[in-house]
Amino acid sequence: MRSPLKVVLVLSLSPSHMEPLPTFDLNSLEFQSDFRFSTLRIVTTTVTGASITSISPPVSRASPDAPIVIGIADLGNGATTLLLDNAAVTPSKGTFGNITTLTYQPPALLTPGSHTVNLSYAGKTLNYAFTVLNAIIIQASVAAQAGTVDTSKGGFTVRVHQTRESQNKTTGQRAEQQLAGLLGANIADLSSANANGTFGREVINFDEAGNSAGDITGDEAIPGIPGTEGGSDNIALEAIGYLDLKPGVYTLGGVTDDSLRLSLGRDPRDVTSVRRFLRSAAPPASWCSPTNNYFAYGTFPAAHPSIRRIRDSGSAVFF
């Protein structure tokens, strides 16, 4: 087996215009201003004994639930000592071929900000730091009230509103106004609806005519459409469901060709709830993910934050 080589890049930089030399990070080779190489020299040295082959999490924007995973080549029976934020921890150890992998899963979510890892292995040391992204905490205050959610049942509660008046705005705000009855009487066909005027559905995948469309096939007609006057336009739709979240980290997003809004609040219809993400998009449909797309949740054992999607007659969202 060949011995591993240590590669050292020796760079000589000169600016493309009369400004100070740029700052750069050799680890990621991400340069922050215009430059050109005038000299590049590669110096190699042979590494003897154990050597680091891989490290995670990444140095920036690590997930709050990220494990510490370090690969070591040719460790053999060499001793290891691992510290996380200067506290000794005990990782699990596995060996495949000549690679030994140390894995440590912190018992709690890592707090946003900087963390340090210090490893002693076979008489050598590794020191590095990583930064955990500033995740949004879903607080206990946004959970549904106890006893209001039957976790043995899934699905959505769907409310459909159709107006006689023509609607030419494909926005979430217009759908909110229509659902509130501000844009005209509801002429959707509610003859098969529940007593409270809603429909129960396990899957939200609708087409106005009930034809398969889009990336997900198997569409069904929008409940209550065609309406009592036979039309299939000027529609606003609301679908409410609940997420049974355990402590952990989640990524929330959606696909929209018009608008998408993410709010956190106990009542899914409370328009004053804190809005964490708002996106207005023109067709074609595009994936939308909040800027802070990791949501750390761990303030209490289990909860049921509600999700609510409103749909106007020109947009569609898939969960």
C-alpha positions, 0 to 999 in steps of 0.5 A: 500500500502506498503511503498517503501524501500531504499536499501543500499549495504554495500560491503567489497571487497578484491582483487584477487591479490596484487593490490589496491582495484578496482574502481567501480560504484554502480549505474551500478555495473560495476567493472573495475578490478578483485575482489571478494566479501568477505562480502555483507550486505543489509540495508533497511530503509523505505522511507516516502513521495514522492520518485523517481521511474525513471530517463532518459536520461541515465547517459552516451551516451545520445542522443542529442534529449533526453527528461528529464523524471522523475517519482515520486511516491506519489507526490500528490499535492507536488510542483516541480521545475526543472532546466536543466543546472542551468536554470529553465524549465517547464516540462509537468506533468501527473499522473497515479495511484500514479506515477507522470511523469515530462517530459521536451523536450529541444527546441534545440539539447543538446550539447555534454558533461555533463549536470545537472538536479536539481529537487525539489519535495515535500520538497526533492531534486534530483541532477544528471548529464548525458553526451550527446554523441559526435554526428557528425554534418552534415554540410550545406556544404554537402547538394545538391545544391538548385533546384537539387533535386525534393522532390516530387519524391522518388527512386534511380538512378541506374548505372550498369557496367559489364565487360568481364574480370573476377573480383575476388575482392569483395571490394568497391574500386574495384567497384569504379574502375569498375564504372570508366571504369578502369577495362574494357568496360561495356557490361551490357545491357543498351537497356532499360536504360535512355538516360544517361545510368541509370535506375530508381528504387523505391526499391533496392532489386536485385538478379542476376537471379531475384529470391527471396533471403535473408531476404527481398523477392520480388527481381528483376533482376539487371537492365541490367543483363544478359548483352549483352554477356549473363553473370551475373557476374563481376558486379558493381552497383551504387544506388544514392538517397537523404535523405530529413532530417529535424533538428534532430538526425539520426542513419545510418548503413547498412547490408553488407557481404563485405564492407560498406563505409559512406561518407559526401559530396555534390557530391555522386561520389566524392571519396575525400569526408570525410569518416566517416565510413569504414567497411570490413566484410567477409560473412555472412552478418552482421549489420554495424553501425558507432561508432558515430552512431548518426548524429545531423543535425540542421544547416539549416531548410532542406537539401538533403544529398545524399546516394550512395551505390556501389555493387560488384557481391559478396555483397548486401546491403538493405536500 
